[in-house]
Amino acid sequence: MIPSSSLHHIPRIKAICFDLDNTLLDHTHAERAGLADVRAKYSNVFRDIQHEEFLEVFHRVNEQLWYDLAHERITPSQLRSERFLQTILQCTDRYTEETFAVLSTEIGEYYMQAYSRHWKLIPHAEELLSAAESVAPIGLITNGFPDQQRAKLAHFGWQHRFRVLAISGEVGVMKPHAEIFDYVEARFAEHDEDEAAVHEHSEIVFIGDSYRSDIEGAKAVGWKTIWFDFFGQTIEEKKSMPAADHVVLSLHEIPLLLATLNGTTVND
């Protein structure tokens, strides 16, 4: 807790930005449930593949493909099909790239449908957004496919919830690259009622679950950071990560933290 005597030294928050997946929306739940639906529908493909092995390989392949997409080595459509093609080829020798290429595209499309059926919010997400809105304008910065990310916002009635929205597939750059944070900061400045206002980087707070993409990315451009440690890494590793200004294990902790940083109370 920050002593009340020092609150006047802390700049008031001018904007609060959020990541989406595994920060507000439980992406991990939707992904696992969607993959289970894929295995059930295409049971013949997966009949000799252990589920845990499949998940491990899929996550490794998927992470590499998203990295390639960020560096413009592949297209979004290639990512959607290639992650299943490469995963299956590594898990079984019953297929070749030629025999599985068409089916992998079909599976990739089905997975996107299955994944969307399992979207749900992380506990306290709605309460957090409401609390954040009472402190400052809010924004969203998310890596992902534009059609899918916008569909998530529509699903929860959030199409117009955020003052500034930055989807990597639309902006043309992904977190943790500084350009997407700079883009958001410029959009907030355009909305500022005081045209002469000069925003200090530290007056923007970013909340996200990914240490590399969210925390290191936002910290590199001078923003304040709140790491929502969704996977409990600080517990498992028995250490705190130095780049984050604050670390929380539940979204329920954040409203009071935002109020404290802003020099106000939760009910102000």
C-alpha positions in Angstrom: 0.0 0.0 0.0 1.3 3.5 -0.9 1.3 5.9 2.1 -1.4 8.5 1.8 1.2 11.2 2.5 3.0 10.4 -0.8 -0.1 10.2 -3.0 0.2 13.8 -4.2 3.6 12.9 -5.8 1.9 10.3 -8.1 0.6 11.5 -11.4 -3.1 10.9 -11.9 -4.0 8.1 -14.4 -5.0 9.5 -17.8 -5.8 6.2 -19.5 -6.1 2.5 -18.6 -5.5 -0.2 -21.2 -6.2 -3.9 -21.1 -5.1 -7.0 -23.0 -8.0 -9.2 -23.9 -7.1 -13.0 -23.9 -6.4 -14.4 -20.5 -6.8 -11.0 -19.0 -10.5 -10.3 -19.5 -11.6 -13.4 -21.5 -10.6 -16.9 -20.4 -8.8 -17.9 -23.6 -7.2 -21.0 -22.1 -10.6 -22.5 -21.2 -12.0 -21.8 -24.7 -8.9 -23.1 -26.4 -8.9 -26.4 -24.4 -12.6 -26.9 -24.8 -12.3 -26.1 -28.5 -9.5 -28.6 -29.0 -11.5 -31.2 -27.2 -14.4 -30.6 -29.7 -11.9 -31.0 -32.5 -10.7 -34.3 -31.2 -14.2 -35.6 -30.8 -15.3 -34.6 -34.3 -12.1 -35.9 -36.0 -11.7 -38.9 -33.7 -10.2 -41.0 -36.5 -7.3 -38.5 -36.9 -6.5 -38.5 -33.2 -7.1 -42.2 -32.4 -3.5 -43.0 -31.7 -2.4 -39.6 -30.3 -2.3 -39.0 -26.6 -4.2 -35.8 -25.6 -1.4 -34.4 -23.4 1.2 -34.9 -26.2 -1.2 -33.3 -28.7 -1.6 -30.2 -26.4 2.1 -29.9 -25.8 2.9 -30.0 -29.5 0.0 -27.8 -30.5 1.1 -25.1 -28.1 4.7 -25.2 -29.3 3.7 -25.1 -32.9 1.1 -22.4 -32.4 3.5 -20.2 -30.5 6.1 -20.4 -33.3 3.5 -19.7 -36.0 2.3 -16.6 -34.1 5.9 -15.4 -33.9 6.2 -16.0 -37.7 3.0 -14.1 -38.2 4.3 -11.2 -36.1 7.4 -11.0 -38.4 5.2 -11.3 -41.6 6.6 -14.6 -42.6 3.2 -16.2 -42.9 -0.4 -15.1 -43.4 -3.3 -15.5 -40.9 -4.9 -18.1 -43.1 -1.6 -20.1 -43.1 -1.5 -20.0 -39.4 -5.0 -21.3 -39.0 -4.2 -24.4 -41.1 -0.5 -24.9 -40.5 -0.9 -25.3 -36.7 -2.9 -28.4 -37.2 -0.9 -29.7 -40.1 2.4 -29.4 -38.3 1.0 -30.7 -35.0 -0.4 -33.9 -36.5 2.7 -34.6 -38.6 4.8 -34.4 -35.4 2.4 -36.6 -33.4 1.8 -39.4 -35.8 3.4 -40.9 -39.0 0.0 -42.0 -40.5 -0.1 -38.9 -42.6 2.2 -36.9 -44.9 2.0 -33.2 -45.7 0.3 -34.0 -49.0 -2.3 -36.3 -47.6 -3.2 -34.1 -44.6 -3.0 -30.6 -46.1 -6.7 -30.3 -47.1 -8.0 -31.9 -43.9 -5.8 -29.6 -41.8 -7.4 -26.6 -43.3 -10.9 -28.0 -42.6 -9.9 -28.8 -39.0 -8.5 -25.3 -38.6 -11.8 -23.8 -39.7 -13.8 -26.1 -37.4 -11.6 -25.2 -34.4 -12.2 -21.5 -34.9 -16.0 -22.3 -34.6 -15.6 -24.6 -31.7 -13.3 -22.1 -29.9 -15.9 -19.4 -30.1 -18.6 -21.6 -28.5 -16.6 -21.6 -25.2 -15.9 -17.9 -24.6 -16.4 -16.8 -21.1 -15.1 -14.0 -18.9 -12.5 -14.3 -16.2 -14.1 -13.8 -12.8 -14.4 -10.1 -11.9 -13.7 -8.9 -15.4 -16.9 -6.9 -15.8 -16.5 -5.3 -12.3 -12.9 -4.4 -13.2 -13.9 -2.6 -16.4 -16.6 -0.7 -14.5 -14.2 0.3 -11.8 -11.5 1.3 -14.4 -14.0 3.5 -16.3 -14.7 5.5 -13.1 -10.9 6.3 -13.0 -10.0 7.1 -16.6 -10.9 6.3 -20.2 -10.2 2.7 -21.1 -8.6 1.1 -24.1 -7.9 -2.4 -25.4 -4.7 -3.7 -27.1 -4.9 -7.3 -28.4 -2.9 -9.5 -30.7 -5.2 -11.7 -32.8 -7.3 -12.0 -35.9 -9.5 -8.9 -36.4 -12.7 -10.8 -37.2 -12.3 -13.1 -34.2 -11.3 -10.4 -31.7 -14.2 -8.1 -32.8 -16.6 -11.1 -32.5 -15.5 -11.5 -28.9 -16.2 -7.9 -28.1 -19.7 -8.2 -29.8 -20.4 -11.4 -27.8 -20.0 -9.6 -24.5 -21.6 -6.3 -25.7 -18.3 -4.5 -25.7 -18.3 -3.1 -29.2 -18.3 0.5 -28.0 -16.9 -0.1 -24.5 -13.3 1.1 -25.2 -12.3 4.6 -26.0 -9.4 3.2 -28.0 -9.2 -0.2 -29.7 -6.0 -1.7 -31.2 -6.1 -5.1 -32.8 -2.8 -6.2 -34.1 -4.2 -7.5 -37.4 -5.7 -4.1 -38.1 -2.9 -1.9 -36.8 -0.3 -4.0 -38.6 2.0 -4.6 -35.7 1.8 -6.9 -32.6 2.7 -6.5 -29.0 5.4 -6.2 -27.6 6.5 -3.9 -30.4 6.5 -0.2 -29.4 4.5 0.9 -32.4 1.2 -0.5 -31.3 1.6 1.2 -27.9 2.5 4.4 -29.6 -0.5 4.1 -31.8 -2.8 3.7 -28.8 -1.2 6.7 -27.0 -1.7 8.9 -30.0 -5.4 7.9 -30.2 -6.0 8.7 -26.6 -4.4 12.1 -27.1 -6.8 12.8 -30.0 -9.7 12.2 -27.6 -8.3 14.4 -24.9 -10.7 17.4 -24.2 -7.7 19.6 -23.2 -5.9 20.0 -26.6 -2.9 21.5 -24.8 -2.5 18.5 -22.5 0.8 16.7 -22.7 0.6 13.1 -21.7 3.4 11.6 -19.7 3.9 8.0 -20.6 3.7 7.0 -16.9 0.1 8.4 -16.8 -1.1 5.3 -18.8 -1.6 2.0 -17.1 -1.5 -1.3 -18.9 -3.0 -4.5 -17.5 -2.2 -7.9 -19.1 -1.3 -11.5 -18.5 1.6 -12.0 -20.9 4.9 -11.0 -19.2 6.7 -10.5 -22.5 4.0 -9.1 -24.8 2.1 -7.0 -22.3 4.4 -6.1 -19.4 7.8 -5.8 -21.1 6.1 -4.2 -24.2 4.3 -1.5 -22.2 7.1 -0.9 -19.8 9.5 -0.3 -22.7 7.4 2.7 -23.8 7.2 4.1 -20.2 3.7 3.0 -19.2 2.8 1.8 -15.8 2.1 -1.9 -15.7 0.0 -4.3 -13.7 0.8 -7.9 -14.4 -2.2 -10.2 -14.0 -0.3 -13.4 -13.3 -3.0 -15.7 -14.8 -0.8 -18.8 -14.7 0.7 -18.2 -11.2 4.3 -17.9 -12.4 5.4 -15.8 -9.5 4.1 -18.5 -7.1 5.6 -21.4 -9.0 9.0 -19.8 -9.5 9.1 -18.2 -6.0 10.2 -14.9 -7.4 8.7 -11.6 -8.7 9.3 -10.3 -12.2 11.2 -7.0 -12.1 9.6 -5.2 -15.0 6.1 -5.2 -13.7 5.2 -2.3 -11.4 2.6 -4.4 -9.7 1.6 -8.1 -9.8 -1.8 -9.5 -9.0 -3.2 -13.0 -9.0 -6.9 -12.0 -9.3 -8.7 -9.2 -11.2 -10.5 -8.6 -7.9 -7.3 -6.9 -6.6 -7.1 -4.3 -9.3 -9.8 -1.8 -8.6 -8.4 -0.8 -5.3 -4.9 -0.7 -6.8 -6.1 1.6 -9.6 -7.7 3.9 -7.0 -4.6 4.0 -4.9 -2.4 4.8 -7.9 -4.9 7.6 -8.9 -4.9 9.1 -5.4 -8.6 8.4 -5.0 -10.8 5.7 -3.4 -12.8 3.0 -5.0 -16.1 4.9 -4.5 -14.9 8.3 -5.7 
